[in-house]
Amino acid sequence: MKFRNLEAVRYIIKEATGLEITYAYEDLVFPEHMAFLIQFNDANEKNLFCYFHNDCNPEDKNQLYKKLSDVALQDSITLENKGSFSLEQKSEEVEIHFQA
């Protein structure tokens, strides 16, 4: 099992946005309101991937990304903007679709 530092991600999100983590599943971390999500990079524990919801306003996205990146760098963690995502309800499951 791969160790993932959820507390570091929790700190980054809380400090940068004031949001709490509502759900974490495998390598994905979902903050409140899901304007973005964070994915652990299992190849490099000091690098995280960030995806923004398709509906996120570009100006808000840029501001959020800057704040998140700045806080992450305080702990020598880099945050890489990997693109966007959308959610699709499939009966009782939710599918996540990533776009580069």
C-alpha positions in Angstrom: 0.0 0.0 0.0 1.3 3.4 -1.0 1.6 6.1 1.8 -0.1 9.3 0.8 0.3 12.4 3.0 -3.3 13.4 3.3 -2.6 15.8 6.1 -0.2 17.8 3.9 -2.9 18.1 1.3 -5.5 19.0 3.9 -3.3 21.8 5.2 -2.6 23.1 1.6 -6.4 23.2 0.8 -7.4 24.7 4.2 -4.7 27.3 4.3 -5.1 28.4 0.6 -8.9 28.3 0.4 -10.4 27.9 3.8 -12.1 24.7 2.5 -12.3 21.3 4.2 -11.7 18.0 2.5 -15.1 16.3 2.1 -13.9 13.0 0.6 -10.7 11.1 -0.2 -10.6 8.0 -2.3 -7.5 6.2 -3.4 -5.3 8.9 -4.9 -8.0 11.6 -5.2 -8.9 14.3 -2.7 -12.2 16.2 -3.0 -12.5 19.5 -1.2 -15.9 21.2 -0.4 -17.8 22.5 -3.4 -15.5 20.5 -5.8 -14.3 23.5 -7.8 -11.0 21.5 -8.0 -9.6 18.2 -6.9 -6.1 17.1 -6.0 -4.5 13.8 -7.1 -1.4 12.3 -5.5 1.5 11.6 -7.8 2.7 8.2 -6.8 5.9 8.6 -8.7 6.9 11.7 -6.7 5.5 12.4 -3.2 6.6 16.0 -3.4 4.4 16.6 -6.5 0.6 16.8 -6.7 -1.8 17.1 -9.6 -4.6 19.6 -9.6 -7.7 19.4 -11.8 -10.4 22.1 -12.0 -14.1 21.5 -12.6 -15.2 22.3 -16.1 -17.6 24.9 -14.8 -14.9 26.8 -12.8 -14.6 30.4 -13.9 -11.1 30.9 -15.6 -10.3 33.9 -13.3 -11.3 31.9 -10.2 -9.3 29.0 -11.4 -6.1 31.1 -11.8 -6.5 32.6 -8.4 -7.2 29.3 -6.7 -4.2 27.6 -8.5 -1.9 30.4 -7.4 -3.0 30.3 -3.8 -2.8 26.5 -3.7 0.7 26.5 -5.4 2.0 29.1 -3.1 1.0 27.2 0.1 2.3 23.9 -1.4 5.7 25.5 -2.1 6.0 26.4 1.6 6.3 22.6 2.2 8.5 22.1 -0.9 5.6 20.5 -2.7 4.9 21.4 -6.4 1.4 21.5 -7.7 0.9 20.8 -11.4 -2.2 21.9 -13.2 -3.3 18.8 -15.2 -6.5 20.2 -16.8 -10.1 19.8 -15.9 -12.7 17.2 -14.9 -16.4 16.7 -15.0 -18.7 14.4 -13.0 -21.4 12.1 -14.3 -24.0 10.4 -12.2 -24.3 6.7 -13.1 -27.1 5.2 -11.0 -25.6 5.2 -7.5 -22.0 5.8 -8.7 -20.3 8.9 -9.9 -17.8 8.8 -12.8 -15.0 11.3 -13.1 -13.9 12.3 -16.5 -10.5 14.0 -16.9 -9.6 16.3 -19.7 -6.0 17.5 -20.3 
